[in-house]
Every structure is written in C-alpha cells, then in structure tokens.
Amino acid sequence: MSRPRRSFSRRVLISQLALVVVILALVTGVFAWLGSRTVTEVTETEALSTARTLAIDPDVRAAATKASAEHTDPPDAQTVKSMLAITDDLRDRSGISFAVITDDRGIRLTHPDRSLIGHRVSTSPEEALAGRENISHESGTLGETVRAKVPIYSSADDETVVGEVSVGIYASVLDADLRRELLLLGTVAVLALALGGVVSVMLGRRLRRETLGVGPEELAEMARDQGAVLHGLDDGVLGFSADGRLTLSNSNAKGLLGAADGLEPADVKDRADVKDRAASAREFDGDHDFDGDDEIDVPDEISAMMADAPAEGALRRRITIGERILLATAVRVQRDGVSVGGVVTLRDETQVLTMARQLESVTAMARALRTQRHEFANRLHTVLGLVDTGATDEAHTYLSSILGTGPIATPVEDIDLVSDPYLRAVLEAKGTTAAEAGVTLSVAPDSLAVGTVRDPEAVTLILGNLIDNAVRAAVAGRGSAGARVVVQLLSAGSELHAVVTDTGDGVDADVAEKIFDEGFSTAEAASAPDFGIGLTTGTGTGDGHGLGIGLALSRRVAEKGGGRVWLIDGHDPDLGGASFGMVLPDALEECQQEEER
C-alpha cells in the first residue's frame, strides 16, 4: 500500500499546485491588464489636466491671441521668451516631458528644442484648433509620447481658437510605471505561489492523515462496499468515531434497539426488514446514516462497552433491551497504528437462548426415555425367560405386578397426580437428572392439573428452568435431611399455576428482585458432577438462583404470554429453600366432559 499511497499523495499535491498556478496566472493576468490600464489612464489624465491648466492661463491666452493676430515669422521674441518661462517652469514642477504652445496655424511658440520654435508642429493640430480636446499616443520630434492637446481660446471673446497647448509625457516614463506595477504584482504572485505550495503540502499531509492514505476512488469503492455489507448483515452494526460519537448504523441495529420502544419482536423484525429493503434501494448519500431516520439513542451499556473495549481483541457482553437479550461485541479499529474508532455488532439471542433451553429439556427427556427403555427391555427379558422355562404362573404374577405399579419406574414421587403427557415428560426427565445428582423430585400431594398443555414449548421451558435451578440450589445447600425439590401444579380453567420449592439455602430479601437480572448470582457453582443441567459449567440455567439467563429468560417468556414468574419465599418455612411461582394464562386446553348416555 505504500507505493499507491505515495503516488496518490503526489497526484494530490501536483493537482493542488497546478490549480494554484492556474488561478495565480489568471489573477495575475487580470491584475496586470487592470494595472496597465490604470497607469495609462493616470498618465493620460495627468497630461490632459496639465494641458488644460496651461490653456486657461491668462498670459498664455494673451500671448497666443497676439501671435495669431500678428502671424510674424519668426514669432515675436518677447512673446516666445515669456511663454518659454511658463512652460519650462511647468515642466519642472509637474514632471511632464514637454509643453508646446502654438498659434492658430500650428506654429510653435515654445518647444524644448529651441531650434524648432517658429516651425509647424510635427503632429496634426487640427483637432485642437477645431476646438476639441484629444489624447493620443504618437511619435514626434521628441519620440514616443502620450500627448494631450487642448485648444487655446482668445482672451478677447472666449470663443475664437487662437492656438493649442500640447503636453506630452514620454512613453518610457509610462513603461517604467508599468514595469514597477508588474514587478510589484509579480512579487505578490510569487509569494502567493509559495504560500499556496506550503498550504498544498499541509493540506496533502492532513488529507493523508484523515483518509489514512486512501485515494478518492478507493474511498468511493469503500463507501459502496460499506453500504452493501451493512445492509447484507443480519446483525445490527453501530460504528463509532475515535471520540466515541456514533457515525453510522444499519437498519437492523435500529430495529434491535427499537425493542426498547415497546415493539414486539416480530414487529421489530418486520420493521427492520422493511427498512433494509428501502435502504438497499437508495444510493449511498455520504452522511453515514443508512436509514434516514432520527439518530439512534445509544444505550449506556453500549457506550460503556466501546469505552472498555481493548486495543486488541473483542469485548463481548449480553445486554437487555426491552424484551430482547442481545449479544454485543465491541471491537476497536486501527489502521497503520492510528485509532479510527470502533464497531459494535448486535445479535439477537432471545430466540437462540429460548431454543437452547427447549433443546436442553428435550435432551433431558430423551435421556430419561433411554433409561426407561432399558428398564422396560429388562422386564420384557424377564417375562420371556419365565415363559421359555414354562413358569407361566410366575410370568402372569410378574405381569400383574407391572400393570399394578406402572410399566416403568419413575424417580418422581406422586407423578400419577399429573395426567398431561408434556408435564409428565418434563417432570420425569428432570426427576431422572435430579436423582443422578442425589436430589429427590416429587409432586406435591395437593396438586391438581386438569386439561392438556396448549403451548408445551413455553411451559416446559419455564418449568424446566425452575426445576433445574431448584435442583442446583438443593445440591449446593444439601443438609442432613437430604436434598429435595417439590413441584406443586394447579389448574384454574385454562390457567396453569406452579410452585417449585427446594431445600437449598434460599434467597435473601435484599436480592429478591435482582435474581431475575441477567448475570446476577447469589451462589457459587455446586461442587457436583454436571448431570446435563449445567451444575458446574453454567451451560444450563446457571450456577445458582439467578446466575446466567435462566430466570431472566423464564420471566420474559412468561410475560410475553401474559403470565409471570416470581419469587414467593426467599426461605420456605417447611423446606428452608426458595419457592418460585409461575402463572401462565391460556396454557391449558380444558377437558370436555363426556355426555351421559
């Protein structure tokens, strides 16, 4: 990249200098023309005003009137002498090159060259003798001059032209003034060029510093790629400058952060999809905001992440925005050792975590079914052996005992009080893993749940999380009486009520509400093997009441369906541990009573 950057820098510098030179050339040319016109006009004005002053002098008018009346040849010496005194004095005082006075025939009465007095002037006096002033650039006996010719009127009637006054300034004087003006203008132009060169170099360096040496074509390509990439991502993207200001975002970021405004997740996703399609149809407008909406109100958690992000690597945190759990990843961006800001990506993990909890429940149930299948196969082998040996009476007795006690043994006490297959499955699955952890799972004797589960995913997720947390707490706080978890299930029409109580250490009142905050923990991991519920790894619902996201996710899922999950007793009076309650409206399908025959 170094060679292209140097080439780009040279191109920029050369372009800037060429622009400065062209502008200076144009400005210098215009000012040179204006200056030459000004100097010429000043010279012409000086000659004309001097000629006018001389033409209205009473002595000059009297002398010219007398000479025109006498027409002596040569002119009267006394008249010539008096006129020479006037013109010589005027020439010395005003700085003009010469002043020539003639009679009405154009015969010189004065001239710097005395030998030419009495001769007709070398340039035409007709304009002045006709009563008209004129200014011209002519060559005469005194060389190239700027001449102003003014008529002299008679001292008797002020109407008769009796001669002319011709005042001249050498062209060399005019040229000297022009050279002086051009020299001054050229000096200014050179200084301006030098200043322009210095400024161009400074601007070039700043441009390289601000653009990190990337050329205009590359910047345009990067802008196009940036727009395409941002709108092609499923994740939300927030870009920050080096001083922490939000500089760009995509519509997915606005959709995810918009969940704080009370939008339902589906509504937020739909709005984000619509914005993505609309933004993709628009061209990149250069303002770094790809959605055209109002500026995003960046949550404090994200701003803090950007401030805490390490120079190398990434900082990842889970943050809660409304009803969503977002995985935020903050990365600082550097180019050639220069910090150019940072990027925060947002990923909605609510659905993923929900599916993970459901998968854990399904996995636990599958393991329980495998265990029961093994036990069922052993019983069938026993029956087959009895039949093969001819012990039919013993086989009949054995089968009768199985039918009386249930085909498969379950570690959950009083499971017969629960009739719904989904509730039985989750209880049996959790009972199996609880038994492996040394915890007894039982159904409260006063449980009564009538009807079938309408939304098994939500019910099994919430109830499974509560049981997992209770088992974990019971293992961590196991006392001499043994570890137990009791589940009470009650139905009220379509509502499902549940209470899960454990024999753990309970929850103190000062942290009763904090346990539902994501990441909050009241206990260390249980020092027991991991039986598929995250007892030691934290991959399940957490390492204790409130650790991880189990309780937080359970509450969100319940509230989404209009229900709730809460802490009933921080220290249950009977079992000593914590009691958690669950209410899910419209969770059950009410049983239809059979019509009497």
C-alpha positions in Angstrom: 0.0 0.0 0.0 2.9 2.4 0.5 3.6 2.9 -3.2 0.0 3.6 -4.2 -0.3 6.0 -1.2 2.8 7.9 -2.2 1.5 8.0 -5.8 -1.8 9.3 -4.6 -0.1 11.9 -2.4 2.0 13.1 -5.3 -1.1 13.3 -7.6 -3.0 15.3 -5.0 0.0 17.7 -4.4 0.6 18.2 -8.2 -3.1 18.8 -8.7 -3.3 21.3 -6.0 -0.1 23.1 -7.2 -1.4 23.1 -10.8 -4.7 24.6 -9.6 -2.8 27.3 -7.6 -0.6 28.1 -10.6 -3.6 28.4 -13.0 -5.5 30.6 -10.6 -2.5 32.8 -9.9 -1.8 33.1 -13.7 -5.4 34.1 -14.3 -5.4 36.5 -11.4 -2.0 38.0 -12.3 -3.0 38.4 -15.9 -6.2 40.2 -15.0 -4.5 42.4 -12.5 -1.7 43.1 -14.9 -4.2 44.2 -17.5 -6.1 46.3 -15.0 -2.8 47.8 -13.7 -1.6 48.7 -17.1 -4.9 50.3 -17.9 -4.8 52.2 -14.6 -1.3 53.5 -15.2 -2.1 54.6 -18.7 -5.3 56.3 -17.7 -3.4 58.1 -14.9 -0.7 59.3 -17.3 -3.3 60.4 -19.8 -5.3 62.2 -17.1 -2.1 63.9 -15.9 -1.2 65.1 -19.3 -4.8 66.4 -20.1 -5.2 68.2 -16.8 -1.8 69.9 -17.2 -2.7 71.0 -20.8 -6.0 72.4 -19.6 -4.3 74.3 -16.8 -1.8 75.8 -19.2 -4.5 76.6 -21.8 -6.6 78.7 -19.4 -3.6 80.6 -18.1 -4.3 84.4 -18.9 -0.7 85.0 -20.1 -0.8 82.1 -22.4 -4.1 83.1 -23.9 -2.9 86.7 -24.3 0.3 85.6 -26.0 -1.5 83.1 -28.3 -4.0 85.8 -29.2 -1.3 88.3 -30.0 0.7 85.7 -32.0 -2.3 84.6 -34.0 -3.2 88.2 -34.8 0.3 89.2 -36.0 1.4 86.0 -37.7 5.0 87.2 -37.7 7.8 85.0 -39.0 9.6 84.2 -36.8 7.3 84.8 -33.8 7.9 87.7 -31.6 10.9 87.1 -29.4 9.4 88.7 -26.4 6.3 86.6 -26.7 8.3 83.4 -27.1 10.5 84.3 -24.1 7.5 84.8 -21.8 5.9 81.5 -23.0 9.1 79.6 -22.5 9.4 80.8 -19.0 5.9 79.5 -18.3 6.3 76.1 -20.0 9.8 75.4 -18.5 8.6 76.2 -15.0 5.5 74.0 -15.5 7.7 71.2 -16.9 10.0 71.4 -13.9 7.1 71.4 -11.4 4.7 68.9 -12.8 7.1 66.3 -14.1 5.8 66.3 -17.7 8.1 65.7 -20.6 7.3 68.8 -22.6 4.7 71.5 -23.2 4.3 73.1 -26.7 2.2 76.2 -27.4 1.2 77.1 -30.9 -0.7 79.9 -32.7 -3.8 79.3 -34.8 -1.7 78.0 -37.7 0.1 75.3 -35.6 3.4 77.3 -35.5 5.3 76.6 -32.4 5.8 79.4 -29.9 7.6 77.1 -27.4 9.5 73.9 -27.6 12.2 72.1 -25.5 14.4 72.3 -28.7 14.7 76.0 -29.3 15.6 75.5 -32.9 12.2 74.2 -33.7 10.4 77.3 -32.4 8.7 79.1 -35.4 8.1 75.8 -37.2 4.9 73.9 -37.6 4.3 71.1 -35.2 5.1 67.5 -36.4 1.8 66.1 -35.4 -1.6 67.3 -36.6 -3.1 70.2 -34.6 -6.4 70.1 -36.4 -8.4 68.5 -33.6 -7.3 71.1 -31.0 -7.6 74.1 -33.5 -11.2 72.9 -34.2 -12.0 73.3 -30.5 -11.8 69.6 -29.5 -9.5 68.1 -26.8 -7.8 64.9 -27.6 -5.4 62.4 -26.1 -3.1 60.2 -28.3 0.0 58.1 -28.3 2.2 59.5 -31.0 5.8 59.8 -32.2 7.1 63.2 -32.9 10.4 65.1 -32.8 10.7 64.2 -29.1 10.0 60.4 -29.6 7.1 58.2 -28.5 4.9 60.1 -26.1 1.4 60.3 -24.6 0.0 63.6 -25.8 -2.9 65.7 -24.6 -3.9 68.6 -27.0 -6.2 71.3 -25.7 -7.4 74.4 -27.6 -6.5 78.0 -26.5 -9.3 80.5 -26.7 -8.9 84.2 -27.5 -8.6 86.4 -24.5 -11.0 88.8 -26.2 -14.1 86.7 -26.8 -13.5 83.3 -25.2 -14.9 81.7 -28.4 -12.2 82.0 -31.0 -9.5 79.4 -31.0 -6.1 81.1 -31.3 -3.8 78.2 -30.7 -3.3 74.9 -29.0 -1.4 73.5 -25.9 0.3 70.1 -26.5 1.5 68.4 -23.3 3.4 65.2 -23.6 4.8 62.5 -21.3 7.5 60.2 -22.6 6.3 56.6 -23.2 9.5 55.5 -21.4 8.0 57.0 -18.2 4.8 55.2 -18.8 6.7 51.9 -19.4 8.7 52.5 -16.2 5.5 52.9 -14.2 4.1 49.7 -15.8 7.2 47.8 -15.1 7.1 48.9 -11.5 3.4 47.8 -11.2 4.1 44.5 -12.9 7.1 43.9 -10.6 5.0 44.5 -7.6 2.3 42.3 -8.9 4.8 39.6 -9.8 6.3 39.7 -6.3 2.8 39.2 -4.8 2.2 36.4 -7.3 5.4 34.6 -6.3 4.6 35.0 -2.6 1.1 33.7 -3.2 2.5 30.7 -5.2 4.9 29.9 -2.4 2.1 30.2 0.2 -0.1 28.1 -2.0 2.6 25.5 -2.3 3.1 25.4 1.5 -0.7 25.2 2.1 -1.0 22.4 -0.5 1.7 20.4 1.2 0.0 20.9 4.6 -3.4 20.0 3.1 -1.9 17.0 1.4 -0.5 15.8 4.7 -3.7 16.4 6.5 -5.7 14.6 3.8 -3.3 11.6 4.1 -3.7 11.6 7.8 -7.5 11.9 7.7 -8.0 9.4 4.9 -5.2 7.1 6.0 -3.7 7.4 2.6 -6.7 6.1 0.8 -7.4 7.7 -2.6 -10.8 9.1 -3.8 -11.5 6.0 -6.0 -10.8 3.7 -3.0 -13.0 5.9 -0.7 -15.9 5.7 -3.2 -15.5 1.9 -3.5 -15.2 1.5 0.2 -18.4 3.6 0.7 -20.3 1.4 -1.8 -19.0 -1.8 -0.2 -19.8 -0.5 3.3 -23.4 0.2 2.3 -23.7 -3.2 0.7 -22.1 -5.1 3.6 -24.1 -3.2 6.3 -27.4 -4.0 4.7 -26.4 -7.6 3.9 -25.8 -8.4 7.6 -28.4 -10.0 9.8 -26.6 -8.4 12.8 -27.0 -4.8 13.9 -23.9 -2.7 13.3 -23.0 0.6 15.1 -19.9 2.5 14.1 -18.2 5.0 16.4 -15.5 7.6 15.8 -12.3 7.8 17.8 -14.0 10.2 20.2 -17.0 7.9 20.8 -19.5 9.6 18.5 -22.0 7.4 16.6 -21.1 7.8 12.9 -23.0 5.0 11.2 -25.6 2.3 11.7 -27.7 -0.1 9.8 -31.4 -0.6 10.0 -31.0 -3.9 11.9 -29.3 -2.0 14.7 -32.2 0.4 14.8 -34.7 -2.5 14.8 -32.9 -4.3 17.6 -32.6 -1.1 19.7 -36.1 -0.2 18.8 -37.3 -3.0 21.0 -36.9 -0.6 23.9 -39.8 1.4 22.5 -42.3 -1.4 23.3 -42.4 -3.1 19.9 -43.0 -6.8 19.8 -40.0 -8.8 18.5 -41.9 -9.8 15.3 -42.9 -6.1 14.7 -39.3 -5.0 15.2 -38.1 -7.6 12.8 -40.7 -6.7 10.2 -39.8 -3.0 10.5 -36.1 -3.8 10.2 -36.8 -5.9 7.1 -38.8 -3.0 5.5 -36.0 -0.6 6.3 -33.4 -2.8 4.9 -35.3 -3.1 1.6 -35.9 0.6 1.4 -32.3 1.4 2.3 -31.0 -1.0 -0.3 -33.0 0.8 -3.0 -31.4 4.1 -2.1 -28.0 5.2 -3.2 -25.3 5.9 -0.6 -25.7 9.6 0.3 -22.4 10.1 2.2 -23.9 11.1 5.5 -23.0 7.7 7.1 -26.6 7.1 8.2 -28.0 4.4 6.1 -31.6 4.6 7.3 -32.6 8.2 7.0 -34.4 8.1 10.4 -33.6 10.1 13.5 -30.4 9.4 15.3 -30.2 6.3 17.4 -30.3 6.7 21.1 -27.4 4.5 22.0 -27.9 2.8 25.4 -25.3 3.5 28.1 -24.3 -0.2 28.2 -23.1 0.0 24.5 -21.3 3.3 25.1 -19.6 1.8 28.1 -18.6 -1.3 26.1 -17.0 0.9 23.4 -15.0 2.8 26.1 -13.9 -0.5 27.8 -13.0 -2.4 24.5 -9.4 -3.5 24.5 -7.0 -2.3 21.8 -6.6 -5.9 20.6 -9.4 -8.5 20.6 -13.1 -8.1 21.2 -15.2 -7.3 24.3 -18.5 -9.4 24.4 -21.4 -8.8 26.8 -25.0 -9.7 26.9 -27.3 -6.7 27.3 -31.1 -6.5 27.8 -33.0 -4.1 25.5 -36.8 -4.3 26.3 -37.9 -7.9 25.8 -34.7 -8.9 24.0 -31.4 -10.3 25.0 -28.6 -9.0 22.7 -25.1 -10.3 22.4 -23.0 -7.2 21.9 -19.4 -7.4 20.6 -17.2 -4.3 20.7 -14.0 -4.1 18.6 -11.6 -1.2 18.3 -10.5 -0.5 14.7 -6.9 0.7 13.9 -5.2 1.4 10.6 -1.5 1.8 10.4 -1.4 2.2 14.2 -3.9 5.0 14.2 -7.2 4.5 16.0 -10.1 5.3 13.7 -12.9 4.4 16.2 -14.7 1.2 16.8 -17.6 -1.1 15.8 -20.3 -2.7 17.9 -22.3 -5.6 16.5 -25.6 -6.6 18.0 -27.1 -10.1 17.7 -30.5 -11.1 19.0 -30.0 -14.1 21.1 -33.5 -14.3 22.6 -34.7 -16.9 20.2 -31.5 -18.8 20.2 -31.4 -19.0 24.0 -35.1 -20.0 24.1 -34.4 -22.8 21.6 -31.3 -23.8 23.6 -33.4 -24.2 26.8 -36.0 -26.1 24.9 -33.3 -28.4 23.4 -32.0 -29.0 26.9 -35.4 -30.1 28.1 -35.8 -32.3 25.1 -32.4 -33.8 25.6 -33.1 -34.5 29.2 -36.4 -36.2 28.3 -34.6 -38.2 25.7 -32.1 -39.4 28.3 -34.9 -40.3 30.6 -36.7 -42.2 27.9 -33.5 -44.1 27.1 -33.2 -45.1 30.7 -36.8 -46.2 30.9 -36.4 -48.1 27.6 -33.5 -50.0 29.1 -35.6 -50.8 32.2 -38.6 -51.8 30.0 -36.4 -54.2 28.0 -35.1 -55.8 31.1 -38.6 -56.5 32.3 -39.5 -58.0 28.9 -36.5 -60.2 29.0 -37.6 -61.4 32.4 -41.1 -62.2 31.1 -39.6 -64.0 28.1 -37.4 -66.1 30.4 -40.3 -67.1 32.6 -42.3 -68.1 29.5 -39.5 -70.1 28.0 -39.0 -72.1 31.2 -42.6 -72.9 31.4 -43.2 -70.8 34.5 -46.4 -69.3 33.2 -47.9 -68.7 36.6 -44.8 -66.7 37.7 -44.9 -64.8 34.4 -48.6 -64.0 35.0 -47.9 -62.8 38.5 -45.0 -60.7 37.3 -47.0 -59.0 34.6 -49.9 -58.3 37.0 -47.5 -56.6 39.4 -46.1 -54.5 36.5 -49.7 -53.5 35.5 -50.4 -52.6 39.1 -47.4 -50.4 39.7 -46.9 -49.0 36.2 -44.9 -50.2 33.3 -41.9 -48.1 34.1 -40.5 -46.9 37.4 -40.1 -43.2 37.7 -37.9 -41.3 40.2 -40.6 -38.6 40.7 -42.8 -39.2 43.7 -46.6 -38.8 43.2 -46.1 -38.4 39.4 -49.5 -40.1 39.0 -51.1 -36.8 40.1 -50.1 -35.3 36.7 -52.0 -36.6 33.7 -50.8 -34.3 30.9 -48.1 -36.1 28.9 -45.9 -33.0 28.4 -45.9 -32.2 32.1 -45.2 -35.8 33.0 -42.4 -35.9 30.4 -40.6 -32.9 31.7 -41.1 -34.0 35.4 -39.8 -37.5 34.6 -36.8 -36.1 32.7 -35.9 -33.7 35.4 -36.5 -36.4 38.0 -34.0 -38.6 36.3 -31.3 -36.0 36.2 -32.2 -34.9 39.8 -31.9 -38.4 41.0 -28.4 -38.7 39.4 -27.5 -35.6 41.4 -28.8 -37.0 44.6 -31.9 -34.9 44.7 -35.4 -36.2 45.2 -38.0 -34.6 42.9 -41.7 -35.0 44.0 -45.1 -33.7 43.1 -47.0 -32.0 45.9 -49.9 -34.2 47.2 -52.4 -31.4 46.7 -51.5 -30.9 43.0 -54.3 -31.0 40.6 -53.8 -30.0 36.9 -56.8 -30.8 34.7 -56.5 -30.4 30.9 -53.8 -30.7 28.3 -50.9 -28.3 27.7 -51.6 -25.9 24.8 -48.1 -24.4 24.5 -45.7 -27.2 25.5 -42.6 -25.2 24.5 -43.2 -22.3 26.9 -44.5 -24.5 29.7 -41.6 -27.0 29.6 -39.0 -24.2 29.2 -40.2 -22.2 32.2 -41.0 -25.2 34.5 -37.8 -26.9 33.4 -35.7 -23.9 34.3 -37.3 -23.5 37.7 -36.7 -27.2 38.5 -33.1 -27.0 37.2 -32.4 -24.0 39.5 -34.1 -25.7 42.4 -32.1 -28.9 41.9 -28.9 -26.9 41.7 -29.7 -25.0 44.9 -30.6 -28.2 46.7 -27.3 -29.8 45.7 -25.4 -26.7 46.9 -27.3 -26.4 50.2 -27.7 -30.1 51.0 -28.4 -30.7 54.6 -28.7 -33.7 56.8 -32.3 -34.3 55.8 -31.3 -34.8 52.2 -31.9 -32.7 49.1 -35.4 -32.3 47.8 -37.4 -30.4 45.3 -41.2 -30.2 45.4 -43.3 -29.1 42.5 -47.0 -28.1 43.0 -49.2 -27.9 39.9 -52.7 -26.4 39.9 -55.1 -25.5 37.1 -57.8 -22.9 37.1 -59.7 -23.2 33.8 -57.1 -22.5 31.1 -54.6 -21.1 33.6 -51.6 -23.2 34.8 -50.2 -22.4 38.3 -46.9 -23.9 39.5 -44.8 -23.6 42.7 -41.3 -25.0 42.8 -39.6 -25.3 46.2 -36.2 -26.6 47.2 -34.2 -27.4 50.3 -31.3 -25.1 49.4 -30.0 -22.1 51.2 -32.8 -19.8 50.0 -32.6 -16.2 48.7 -32.1 -13.2 50.9 -34.7 -10.4 50.8 -32.2 -7.7 49.6 -31.6 -9.6 46.4 -35.1 -11.0 45.8 -35.7 -8.9 42.6 -32.1 -8.9 41.4 -32.1 -12.6 40.9 -34.1 -12.0 37.7 -31.5 -9.7 36.3 -29.3 -11.3 33.7 -25.9 -12.4 35.0 -26.8 -11.9 38.7 -25.7 -14.7 41.0 -26.3 -15.5 44.7 -24.3 -18.7 44.9 -21.2 -20.4 43.6 -21.3 -23.4 41.3 -22.2 -26.6 43.0 -19.3 -28.9 43.6 -21.1 -31.8 42.0 -20.9 -33.6 38.6 -22.7 -32.0 35.7 -25.8 -34.1 35.1 -27.0 -32.3 32.0 -28.4 -29.2 33.7 -25.3 -27.1 33.9 -24.5 -27.8 37.6 -20.8 -26.9 37.2 -20.4 -25.4 33.7 -23.2 -22.9 33.7 -24.3 -24.1 30.4 -27.8 -24.8 31.7 -29.8 -22.2 33.5 -26.9 -21.0 35.6 -24.9 -21.9 38.6 -27.4 -20.8 41.2 -30.6 -18.8 41.6 -30.3 -16.0 39.1 -26.9 -16.8 37.6 -26.8 -16.8 33.8 -30.0 -16.1 32.0 -32.4 -18.9 33.1 -34.6 -16.9 35.4 -34.4 -13.8 33.2 -35.4 -15.8 30.2 -38.2 -17.6 32.0 -39.7 -14.3 33.2 -39.5 -12.9 29.7 -41.2 -15.9 28.1 -43.9 -15.9 30.7 -44.6 -12.1 30.4 -44.7 -12.5 26.6 -47.7 -14.8 27.0 -49.3 -12.6 29.7 -48.1 -14.6 32.6 -45.4 -14.1 35.2 -42.7 -15.8 37.2 -41.7 -14.5 40.7 -40.0 -15.4 44.0 -42.7 -16.4 46.6 -40.5 -17.1 49.6 -36.8 -16.5 49.9 -36.7 -19.1 52.6 -39.6 -21.6 52.6 -40.8 -22.3 56.1 -41.1 -26.0 55.5 -38.1 -26.9 53.2 -35.9 -24.0 54.0 -35.0 -23.1 50.5 -36.6 -20.8 47.9 -40.1 -21.0 46.4 -40.7 -19.8 42.9 -44.2 -19.3 41.4 -45.4 -19.5 37.8 -48.7 -18.4 36.3 -49.4 -19.0 32.6 -52.8 -17.9 31.3 -54.3 -19.8 28.4 -51.7 -22.6 28.9 -54.2 -25.4 29.1 -57.0 -26.8 26.9 -59.9 -27.6 29.2 -61.2 -31.2 29.1 -64.6 -31.8 27.5 -67.0 -33.6 29.8 -68.4 -36.8 28.3 -72.1 -36.6 27.7 -74.2 -39.1 29.7 -75.6 -41.9 27.7 
